[in-house]
Amino acid sequence: MAKEALPLPDAYALLEPGPVVLLSTAHKGKPNIMTMSWHTMMEFEPPLVGCVVSGNNFTFRALSATQQCVINIPTVELSSQVVDCGNTSGSTVDKFEAFGLTPMDAELVEAPLIAECYANLECRIADDQLTGRYNFFVLEVVKAWIDRSNDNPRTIHHRGYGTFMVAGETIKLPSKMR
Ligand SMILES: Cc1cc2nc3c(=O)[nH]c(=O)nc-3n(C[C@H](O)[C@H](O)[C@H](O)COP(=O)(O)O)c2cc1C
């Protein structure tokens, strides 16, 4: 197999960890949405999710101040809103209004669910010890919602530089992992 050197900043695109998600927050009565692909599962129960939120993002301030957020999982039908929420800042744009997304009350956190997303995970910060060093937050999922009528959610996966992979074929294998 002939290989060439890959620029180091492009390594992340080979290890994309899961679907692109929309992180919603609410701070001082202002709801906001940020697109996020740098997240990882860390534990089954309680479910822990690690994620990197840049300190330059409006979301960083809201999440740090409120300690709460919702991870909303969109499908390919929402791709243009996903990109729009990643290309704009809540400091200047009301993204729910601008991109036609609907906020819904969550049960256990102040941050809103995004109605159009097929699943929503209400989260509280469980650990911020690595936030100062890496902008890394460990979130605990305290409530989870799913639209079971969608039995083939076609999530989108970031490959870098405006390239996305859409979830497709499902295969069954004899894996023992839950
Ligand atoms: C596909 C995609 C994935 C992204 N992933 C992340 C991420 O994991 N962490 C992050 O801090 N920003 C990420 N961003 C950038 C933020 O979404 C972007 O900076 C956004 O404008 C922040 O919004 P805010 O200022 O309202 O918080 C991503 C953007 C896109 C388009």
The ligand as an SDF file (V2000), in Angstrom:
LIG
                    3D

 31 33  0  0  0  0  0  0  0  0999 V2000
  -19.2390   20.5850   10.9160 C   0  0  0  0  0  0  0  0  0  0  0  0
  -18.7810   21.4920   12.0120 C   0  0  0  0  0  0  0  0  0  0  0  0
  -18.2660   20.9660   13.1760 C   0  0  0  0  0  0  0  0  0  0  0  0
  -17.8340   21.7950   14.2250 C   0  0  0  0  0  0  0  0  0  0  0  0
  -17.3450   21.2400   15.3690 N   0  0  0  0  0  0  0  0  0  0  0  0
  -16.9690   22.0420   16.3970 C   0  0  0  0  0  0  0  0  0  0  0  0
  -16.5210   21.4790   17.6180 C   0  0  0  0  0  0  0  0  0  0  0  0
  -16.5050   20.2680   17.8210 O   0  0  0  0  0  0  0  0  0  0  0  0
  -16.1230   22.3350   18.6050 N   0  0  0  0  0  0  0  0  0  0  0  0
  -16.1430   23.6940   18.4480 C   0  0  0  0  0  0  0  0  0  0  0  0
  -15.7630   24.4350   19.3710 O   0  0  0  0  0  0  0  0  0  0  0  0
  -16.5830   24.2630   17.2810 N   0  0  0  0  0  0  0  0  0  0  0  0
  -17.0040   23.4580   16.2710 C   0  0  0  0  0  0  0  0  0  0  0  0
  -17.4630   24.0080   15.1110 N   0  0  0  0  0  0  0  0  0  0  0  0
  -17.4700   25.4710   14.9630 C   0  0  0  0  0  0  0  0  0  0  0  0
  -18.6390   26.1360   15.6890 C   0  0  0  0  0  0  0  0  0  0  0  0
  -19.8650   25.5280   15.3510 O   0  0  0  0  0  0  0  0  0  0  0  0
  -18.6620   27.6270   15.2520 C   0  0  0  0  0  0  0  0  0  0  0  0
  -17.4950   28.2650   15.7450 O   0  0  0  0  0  0  0  0  0  0  0  0
  -19.9180   28.3700   15.6820 C   0  0  0  0  0  0  0  0  0  0  0  0
  -19.9760   29.5680   14.9650 O   0  0  0  0  0  0  0  0  0  0  0  0
  -19.9340   28.6770   17.1790 C   0  0  0  0  0  0  0  0  0  0  0  0
  -21.1590   29.3020   17.4590 O   0  0  0  0  0  0  0  0  0  0  0  0
  -21.4010   30.1990   18.7510 P   0  0  0  0  0  0  0  0  0  0  0  0
  -20.4080   31.3510   18.6970 O   0  0  0  0  0  0  0  0  0  0  0  0
  -22.8180   30.6620   18.6190 O   0  0  0  0  0  0  0  0  0  0  0  0
  -21.1590   29.3220   19.9390 O   0  0  0  0  0  0  0  0  0  0  0  0
  -17.9180   23.2020   14.0780 C   0  0  0  0  0  0  0  0  0  0  0  0
  -18.4620   23.7470   12.8850 C   0  0  0  0  0  0  0  0  0  0  0  0
  -18.8890   22.9030   11.8740 C   0  0  0  0  0  0  0  0  0  0  0  0
  -19.4800   23.4920   10.6130 C   0  0  0  0  0  0  0  0  0  0  0  0
  1  2  1  0
  2  3  1  0
  2 30  2  0
  3  4  2  0
  4  5  1  0
  4 28  1  0
  5  6  2  0
  6  7  1  0
  6 13  1  0
  7  8  2  0
  7  9  1  0
  9 10  1  0
 10 11  2  0
 10 12  1  0
 12 13  2  0
 13 14  1  0
 14 15  1  0
 14 28  1  0
 15 16  1  0
 16 17  1  0
 16 18  1  0
 18 19  1  0
 18 20  1  0
 20 21  1  0
 20 22  1  0
 22 23  1  0
 23 24  1  0
 24 25  2  0
 24 26  1  0
 24 27  1  0
 28 29  2  0
 29 30  1  0
 30 31  1  0
M  END
$$$$
